[in-house]
Amino acid sequence: MNPLMQEELDEIEQQEIEERQSFRVTDLDSLNWVFRKLAAIEAKKTEVNKLAAAEICRIQDYQKRELDKLARDEEFFRTHISAYASMRKEADPKFKSEKTPYGSFTLKKQQPKWNYDDAKLVSWLEFNDCEDLVRIKKEPAKSEIKKMFVVTDSGEVVDPNGQVVEGIQVEFRGDELVIKPEV
């Protein structure tokens, strides 16, 4: 950040609360002054974000290295538990679980998993006259609705016959103020 921007920020910090409350933009000079302050704030935010991003990357790299190492260690031990469970199940087909003071494991029977290729399945169902097994998602065509219906001053939407369309309420909003300080 350049020294002029830093000077602008220092000036902001020196202002007392009473001055801030009584300050008003009254002419082009005061508006220009406000934009200089906003530009200095934006420059400082950029500087802070850049520094924070560098530190975040460094910390995330550390986190990734440590978690990867721990994941390898965890996988090593889980593999050994799995081998032990398989050995016990082989020796005793009714074996289900083991418990220790530091943890336990359980063998659970699982239901078969069905893997679907939706596009192929829908084509097959339609080809083989099983349309009742295909769901059709219904949703309003919003862009066509906006073209076909009219909005009243109260925010209600009416069809060409003047009947109120249920399920739509239009919210009138004021202008949005967009402030863009030059940085």
Backbone as a ProteinNet text record, in pm:
[ID]
protein_1_A
[PRIMARY]
MNPLMQEELDEIEQQEIEERQSFRVTDLDSLNWVFRKLAAIEAKKTEVNKLAAAEICRIQDYQKRELDKLARDEEFFRTHISAYASMRKEADPKFKSEKTPYGSFTLKKQQPKWNYDDAKLVSWLEFNDCEDLVRIKKEPAKSEIKKMFVVTDSGEVVDPNGQVVEGIQVEFRGDELVIKPEV
[TERTIARY]
86.3	0	90.3	54.2	139.3	119.7	215.8	209.8	87.2	39.5	-79.9	-202.4	-215.8	-328.2	-317.4	-194.7	-174.8	-211.4	-176.6	-210.3	-362	-433	-579.5	-637.1	-583.3	-631.9	-601.5	-481.8	-445.8	-541.7	-579.9	-672.3	-809.5	-853.8	-982.8	-979.2	-869.6	-858.5	-853.3	-800.6	-787.8	-919.9	-1013.6	-1142.3	-1211.6	-1268.8	-1343.4	-1484.7	-1548.7	-1683.5	-1781.1	-1769.8	-1861.7	-1846.8	-1721.2	-1698	-1763.3	-1751.1	-1808.5	-1960.3	-2022	-2167.9	-2218.5	-2141.2	-2188.2	-2145.3	-2061	-2011	-2120.4	-2124.2	-2218.7	-2145.6	-2184	-2134.8	-2225.5	-2166.2	-2247.3	-2212.2	-2091.9	-2051.6	-1953.1	-1905.1	-1814.9	-1683	-1632.2	-1506.3	-1521	-1631.3	-1649.8	-1676.8	-1746	-1767.6	-1634.2	-1548.4	-1415.9	-1334.2	-1342.2	-1271.6	-1318	-1449.9	-1505.4	-1454.6	-1451.6	-1402.2	-1253.7	-1173.5	-1032.2	-1021.5	-1106.5	-1105.9	-1146.5	-1251.3	-1294.7	-1186.1	-1115	-1006	-895.1	-863.5	-761.1	-805.7	-932	-985.3	-977.3	-1015	-1008.3	-864.6	-768.8	-628.2	-581.3	-621.5	-582.7	-647.2	-775.3	-842.3	-769.5	-727.2	-653.6	-523.2	-452.8	-326.2	-347.6	-449.6	-479.9	-518.7	-602	-644.1	-527.2	-435.4	-318.6	-231.2	-206.1	-125.8	-194.9	-323.7	-399.4	-399.7	-414.5	-416.8	-284.3	-173.2	-42	-29.6	-73.4	-65.6	-161.5	-279	-377.1	-320.9	-256.5	-196.6	-90.4	-5.9	99.6	40.3	-61.1	-125	-198.5	-263.3	-333.1	-235.1	-117.3	-14.9	27.6	51	87.5	-23.7	-147.6	-262.3	-270.8	-252.5	-260.4	-151	-27.7	82.8	54.8	11.2	-14	-131.2	-239	-356.2	-328.4	-247.2	-209.6	-131.2	-38.2	41.5	-49.6	-140.8	-233.1	-325.6	-368.4	-455.6	-381.8	-252.9	-174	-162.6	-135	-124.5	-257.6	-366.1	-499.1	-531.2	-501.7	-527.3	-447.2	-323.6	-239.1	-307.2	-353.6	-414.4	-551.2	-630.5	-760.8	-744.6	-641.3	-613.8	-586.2	-511.7	-481.6	-606.5	-692.8	-818.7	-904	-909.9	-987.5	-934.8	-803.1	-744	-777.6	-772.2	-805.8	-952.9	-1041.8	-1184.9	-1210.4	-1142.7	-1158.5	-1111.7	-999.9	-946.8	-1046.2	-1103.8	-1200.8	-1328.1	-1374.7	-1496.2	-1473.5	-1353.4	-1319.8	-1319.6	-1267.1	-1260.3	-1398.4	-1481.3	-1614.8	-1714.4	-1790.5	-1883.8	-1989.7	-2016.6	-2115.9	-2054.3	-1924	-1854.3	-1909.5	-1939.3	-1999.5	-1919.4	-1859.2	-1794.9	-1687.2	-1606.2	-1500.9	-1494.2	-1472.1	-1470.6	-1344.4	-1278.8	-1162.9	-1185.9	-1102.7	-1119.3	-1099.4	-1031.3	-1001.5	-1082.1	-1175.3	-1257	-1317.2	-1396.5	-1462.5	-1486.7	-1516.3	-1559.4	-1673.4	-1756.7	-1873	-1882.1	-1915.6	-1941.7	-2092.3	-2134.2	-2277.1	-2311.1	-2422.2	-2473.6	-2526.9	-2491.5	-2536.3	-2631.2	-2726.2	-2817.7	-2744.7	-2785	-2721.9	-2744.1	-2641.8	-2650.6	-2687.3	-2789.3	-2833.5	-2767.3	-2692.9	-2629	-2706.1	-2757	-2842.8	-2769.2	-2789.8	-2754.9	-2890.1	-2928.6	-3063.6	-3102.6	-3013.6	-3048.1	-3080.3	-2994.6	-3018.2	-3144.5	-3163.1	-3278.9	-3408.8	-3415.1	-3536.1	-3565	-3461.7	-3481.7	-3538.6	-3483.1	-3529.5	-3673.7	-3705	-3840.7	-3942	-3908.5	-3999.9	-4014.8	-3907.1	-3909.8	-3992.4	-3990.3	-4060.1	-4194.1	-4255	-4388.3	-4400.5	-4301.1	-4305.3	-4302.1	-4376.3	-4375	-4421	-4501.1	-4548.4	-4432.7	-4317.6	-4200.4	-4106	-4148.8	-4068.1	-4140.4	-4070.6	-4128.6	-4103.3	-4200	-4185.5	-4190.7	-4085.9	-4078.3	-4156.4	-4251.2	-4330.9	-4281.6	-4259.1	-4221.1	-4270.8	-4298.2	-4350.6	-4244.6	-4288.9	-4201.3	-4200.2	-4109.1	-4112.4	-4093.1	-4006.3	-3986.6	-4111.7	-4182.1	-4305.7	-4416.5	-4417.6	-4517.8	-4501.7	-4375.4	-4350.7	-4399	-4390.6	-4434.7	-4586.8	-4652.3	-4795.4	-4883.7	-4838.5	-4920.8	-4878.7	-4967.3	-4945.2	-4938.4	-4849.7	-4834.4	-4916.3	-4996.2	-5075.1	-4990.6	-5042.2	-4970.6	-4953.1	-5041.6	-5033.8	-4938.8	-4881.1	-4787.1	-4850.2	-4980	-5045.5	-5024.2	-5030.6	-5015.1	-5150.7	-5191.6	-5321.1	-5301.2	-5390.4	-5385.4	-5456.9	-5457	-5522.4	-5670.7	-5737.9	-5879.9	-5901.2	-5793.1	-5804.7	-5810.8	-5797.9	-5802.8	-5665.4	-5666.7	-5542	-5477.7	-5348.1	-5272.2	-5219	-5258.7	-5214	-5072.4	-4995.9	-4861.2	-4752.6	-4792	-4692.3	-4724.9	-4626.4	-4639.1	-4514.8	-4531.1	-4418.1	-4381.1	-4253.3	-4201.3	-4132.7	-4183.7	-4122.9	-4009.4	-3892.9	-3776	-3725.2	-3669.6	-3612.8	-3479.7	-3424.1	-3294.9	-3186.7	-3091.3	-2978	-2864.1	-2805.5	-2693.1	-2565.9	-2492.8	-2367	-2255.1	-2166.8	-2055.8	-1928.4	-1855.4	-1731.7	-1618	-1544.1	-1428.3	-1316.7	-1246.6	-1134.6	-1012.8	-952.5	-834.9	-712.9
-117.7	0	123.2	221.1	339.7	432.5	522.4	610.8	701.8	744.8	831	756.2	629	547.7	529.4	505.1	486.2	613.4	728.4	855.9	873.9	832.8	841.3	755.2	633.8	544.7	601.7	658.3	718.2	831.5	909.8	1020.5	969.7	857	798.4	758.6	695.3	647.6	762.6	878.5	992	1065.8	1048.1	1116.3	1067.8	1158.2	1120.8	1078.9	1006.4	955.1	1068.7	1178.2	1290.1	1347.1	1357.4	1408.1	1317.7	1188.8	1093	1105.6	1126.1	1134	1262.3	1369.3	1496.2	1515.7	1429.9	1445	1417.7	1500.3	1483.3	1513.7	1445	1477.8	1587.6	1704.4	1819.3	1873.4	1841.7	1892.9	1796.4	1835.1	1748.9	1725	1826.8	1810.1	1708.6	1716.4	1620.6	1480.8	1470.8	1340.3	1281.8	1364.9	1320	1272.6	1345.2	1308.1	1170	1147	1017.9	906.4	931	827.8	799.7	901.4	876.5	784.8	809.5	724.4	581.7	566.7	433	361.7	434.7	374	326	404.2	363.8	240	235.1	117.9	-5.2	8.6	-104.5	-153.7	-60.7	-99.5	-175.4	-128.7	-195.9	-334	-345.1	-475.6	-573	-524.5	-609.3	-657.1	-565.9	-600.7	-704.3	-683.7	-777.1	-913.5	-914.3	-1041.4	-1115.2	-1041.9	-1104.2	-1170.3	-1098.9	-1153.6	-1274.6	-1262.4	-1373	-1494	-1472	-1583.2	-1658.3	-1584.4	-1649.4	-1735.9	-1682	-1758.6	-1877.1	-1856.6	-1965.6	-2079.2	-2045.4	-2149.9	-2227.1	-2155.3	-2220.7	-2314.1	-2267.9	-2349.6	-2467.4	-2446.6	-2556.9	-2662.8	-2620.2	-2717.3	-2802.5	-2736.1	-2809	-2907.1	-2859.5	-2943.2	-3064.3	-3042.7	-3153	-3255.6	-3209.7	-3302.9	-3387.3	-3322.1	-3393.8	-3490.6	-3445	-3531.7	-3648.6	-3626.2	-3736.5	-3842.7	-3798.6	-3892.4	-3970.9	-3900.3	-3967.2	-4063.1	-4026.5	-4114.5	-4242.8	-4231.4	-4351.7	-4442	-4380.4	-4458.5	-4525.3	-4449.3	-4503.3	-4620.5	-4605.8	-4712.5	-4837.8	-4819.3	-4931.5	-5011.6	-4941.3	-5010.2	-5069	-4997.7	-5051.5	-5178.2	-5183.3	-5303	-5422.4	-5398.8	-5507.8	-5553.3	-5459.4	-5497.2	-5579.1	-5537.4	-5609.9	-5751.8	-5766.8	-5900.3	-5987	-5927.7	-6000.9	-6043.7	-5952.5	-5983.5	-6095.8	-6092.7	-6199.5	-6333.1	-6330.5	-6453	-6510.8	-6424.4	-6469.4	-6522.1	-6456	-6497.5	-6632.2	-6653	-6779.9	-6893.4	-6865.3	-6967	-6995.8	-6892.1	-6907.3	-6830.2	-6897.8	-6829	-6745.2	-6772	-6694.4	-6572.3	-6552.5	-6440.2	-6307.4	-6212.7	-6084.9	-5962.8	-5967.4	-5846.1	-5878.2	-5776.1	-5785.6	-5650.8	-5655.3	-5532.3	-5529.4	-5412.6	-5393.1	-5263.9	-5235.1	-5108.6	-4984.6	-5001	-4885.7	-4881.1	-4971.4	-4968.2	-5103.6	-5107.7	-5232.1	-5232.3	-5350.8	-5359.9	-5458.8	-5440.8	-5525.5	-5557.7	-5681.4	-5721	-5712.8	-5629.6	-5611.8	-5668.5	-5736.7	-5787.9	-5668.8	-5658.4	-5546.6	-5594.2	-5507.8	-5534.8	-5510.1	-5579.5	-5555.4	-5410.2	-5350.8	-5212.5	-5212.5	-5136.7	-5125.9	-5002	-5019	-4908.1	-4881.8	-4759.9	-4724.6	-4635.9	-4661.4	-4567.6	-4513.3	-4398.3	-4345.2	-4330.8	-4279.8	-4257.5	-4389.9	-4489.4	-4619.8	-4685.2	-4674.6	-4737	-4674.3	-4541.8	-4473.9	-4514.3	-4519.7	-4563.1	-4703.8	-4793.2	-4931.7	-4940.2	-4867.1	-4870.3	-4817.8	-4709.2	-4653.7	-4747.6	-4809.2	-4901.2	-5025.4	-5068.7	-5190.7	-5162.5	-5046.7	-5010.3	-5013.7	-4960.5	-4951.2	-4804.1	-4717.3	-4574.1	-4542.2	-4630.5	-4606.9	-4612.1	-4662.6	-4668.2	-4549.5	-4454.9	-4336	-4215.3	-4139.4	-4018.4	-3899.2	-3809.3	-3686.8	-3570.4	-3488.5	-3374.6	-3257.7	-3203.1	-3090.3	-2964.2	-2859.8	-2730.3	-2621.6	-2502.3	-2395	-2344.2	-2306	-2244.9	-2095.1	-2050.8	-1914.7	-1806.8	-1828.6	-1723.9	-1706.5	-1815.9	-1806.1	-1740.3	-1768.9	-1708.6	-1557	-1508.8	-1364.6	-1297.5	-1368.5	-1312.6	-1313.2	-1415	-1436.1	-1358.4	-1340.3	-1277.9	-1133.4	-1058.4	-916.6	-894.1	-802.1	-768	-642.8	-647.6	-531	-441.9	-321.4	-228.4	-284	-373.8	-431	-550.6	-589.4	-701.2	-835.3	-836.6	-961.5	-985	-1111.4	-1147.3	-1195.9	-1143.2	-1182.4	-1237.1	-1330.2	-1387.8	-1293.4	-1322.6	-1233.5	-1209.4	-1299.2	-1282.1	-1200.2	-1156.4	-1077.4	-1159.8	-1290.6	-1378.2	-1379	-1367.5	-1366.7	-1504.9	-1507.1	-1632.3	-1661	-1775.1	-1811.7	-1867.4	-1839.3	-1894.8	-1799.6	-1677.6	-1577.4	-1446.7	-1384.2	-1250.4	-1174.2	-1061.3	-982.9	-879.5	-873.4	-780.1	-665.9	-544.7	-428.6	-379.8	-360.3	-318.6	-185.4	-107.1	22.1	4.2	115.2	111.6	63.9	-8.3	-55	44.1	88.5	180.1	98.3	117.7	47.2	149.4	131.5	223.6	155.7	220.7	163.6	263.5	255.9	344.5	299.4	395.1	362.4	335	219.9	182	185.6
0	0	0	-79.5	-90.1	30.1	55.4	173.3	176.2	59.1	57.6	109.6	69.4	117.3	268.7	317.5	461.4	536.8	480.2	543.4	551.6	446.5	447.4	559.6	576.2	682.2	820.2	836.6	965.8	1000.4	899.9	922.3	966.6	907.9	946.8	1093.5	1135	1273.1	1372.6	1329.9	1420.5	1441.6	1351.7	1367	1493.7	1565	1684.4	1646	1735.1	1709.8	1680.9	1755.5	1734.1	1593	1546.7	1411.4	1308.2	1328.9	1234.2	1228.1	1344	1346.7	1281.6	1289.5	1233.6	1088.3	1036.7	899.8	797.3	693.1	583	452.2	345.5	211.9	158.8	133	92.4	-44.9	-93.9	-224.6	-289.5	-405.9	-482.2	-408.4	-338.2	-264	-151.4	-75.9	34	-20.6	-135.3	-198.6	-244.1	-302.5	-345.4	-225.3	-113.6	8.9	56.5	53.4	95.7	4.5	-126	-217.2	-196.1	-161	-128.6	-7.7	91.9	211.8	175.6	93.9	52.4	-27.5	-113.4	-190.9	-98.4	4.1	100.6	177.3	214	285.6	196.4	69.3	-24.1	-40	-49.9	-63.7	60.1	177.7	302.6	310.6	270.3	270.7	178.9	61.3	-32.7	29.5	95.1	160.3	270.7	352.7	461.8	405.3	302.7	241.9	178.7	115.8	53.5	159.8	267.8	377	438.6	463.3	523.5	430.7	300.1	204.9	206.2	214.5	218.9	344	456.6	581.8	580	523.7	515.6	431.6	318.2	232.5	308.8	382.3	459.1	564	633.1	736.9	674.6	560.5	493.8	444.3	396.4	355.5	474.2	587.8	709.6	747.8	745.5	780.7	688.8	558.7	462.3	488	510.3	537.2	660.6	767	892.4	879.3	815.6	800.5	706.6	601.7	512.4	588.2	670.5	750.7	845	910.4	1002.6	928.1	807.7	728.4	690.5	655.6	624	746.8	861.8	985.8	1019.1	1005.2	1034.4	941.5	813	716.3	751.1	794.1	835	946.3	1049.5	1163.2	1128.3	1048.1	1006.7	922.5	840.8	760.7	851.1	958.1	1051.3	1127	1163.8	1229.6	1133.3	1006.6	905.6	887	884.3	869.7	990.9	1110.3	1232.4	1230	1187.4	1181	1081.1	966.9	866.9	922.4	994.3	1053.6	1154.8	1239.8	1340.3	1273.8	1167.6	1096.5	1027.4	975.7	911.3	1013.4	1131.1	1236.1	1294.4	1306.6	1364.4	1277.5	1190.2	1100.2	1172.9	1300.8	1375.2	1444.3	1431.5	1495.3	1442.8	1532.8	1494	1539.4	1662.2	1712.5	1815.1	1841.2	1942.2	2012.1	2143.9	2221.9	2306.7	2313.5	2401.1	2478.6	2578.2	2650.9	2561.7	2447.6	2362.2	2233.2	2215.7	2095.4	2065	1961.1	1923.4	1773	1720	1581.3	1573.3	1472.9	1451.2	1302.6	1272.2	1133.8	1112	1018.5	991.2	854.8	849.1	721.8	642.9	515.6	432.6	323.7	291.8	181.5	49.8	-56.2	-186.7	-230.2	-292.8	-339.8	-487.4	-522.2	-660.8	-721	-827.6	-897.8	-1026.6	-1038.9	-1152	-1251.5	-1380.2	-1486.4	-1532	-1475.2	-1494.7	-1641.3	-1724.2	-1865.4	-1935.1	-1916	-1979.2	-1924.6	-1792.6	-1729.6	-1779.1	-1786.4	-1834.1	-1978.4	-2061.7	-2201.3	-2206.5	-2127.7	-2126.7	-2078.6	-1969.6	-1915.2	-2016.7	-2085.6	-2185.7	-2305.2	-2348.1	-2461.8	-2430.8	-2304.7	-2264.2	-2196	-2227.3	-2178	-2026	-1958.1	-1810.9	-1769	-1841.1	-1811.9	-1670.2	-1611.1	-1474.9	-1374.2	-1415.2	-1327.9	-1350	-1435.4	-1462.6	-1404.7	-1318.7	-1260.8	-1351.9	-1357.3	-1435	-1336.8	-1337.9	-1246.3	-1305.5	-1228	-1273.7	-1204.8	-1285.1	-1230.5	-1324.7	-1271.1	-1356	-1453.7	-1573.7	-1674.6	-1646.4	-1562.4	-1508.4	-1614.4	-1711.4	-1812.9	-1898.9	-1929.6	-2007.5	-1924.5	-1794.6	-1704.8	-1703.9	-1696.9	-1694.2	-1822.4	-1934.8	-2062.6	-2075	-2020.6	-2042.5	-1944.6	-1821.1	-1718.4	-1693.1	-1624.5	-1598.2	-1447.1	-1405.9	-1264.4	-1235.2	-1127.2	-1086.4	-996.2	-966	-878.2	-737.8	-696.8	-562	-555.2	-668.9	-669.5	-700.8	-727.4	-765.5	-914.6	-955	-1095.9	-1146	-1263.2	-1319.4	-1460.3	-1498.3	-1633.1	-1730.4	-1860.2	-1958.2	-1931.2	-1856.7	-1824.4	-1697.5	-1632.4	-1510.6	-1383.8	-1394.1	-1276.8	-1208.7	-1074.7	-997.7	-1003.5	-1034.4	-1040.8	-900.7	-845	-710.7	-716.2	-611.2	-602.1	-648.9	-686.8	-727.1	-656.8	-598.5	-541.9	-585.8	-652	-700.8	-595.6	-564.3	-464.3	-538.9	-521.6	-585.4	-496.7	-557	-479.9	-532.1	-441.8	-480.1	-550.8	-595.6	-663.1	-567.2	-621.8	-543.4	-562.7	-452.6	-458.3	-471.3	-580.8	-603.7	-594.5	-496.2	-474.6	-520.8	-612.2	-665.9	-649.1	-539.1	-526.1	-620.2	-680.9	-769.6	-683.6	-704.6	-625.3	-713.5
[MASK]
+++++++++++++++++++++++++++++++++++++++++++++++++++++++++++++++++++++++++++++++++++++++++++++++++++++++++++++++++++++++++++++++++++++++++++++++++++++++++++++++++++++++++++++++++++++++

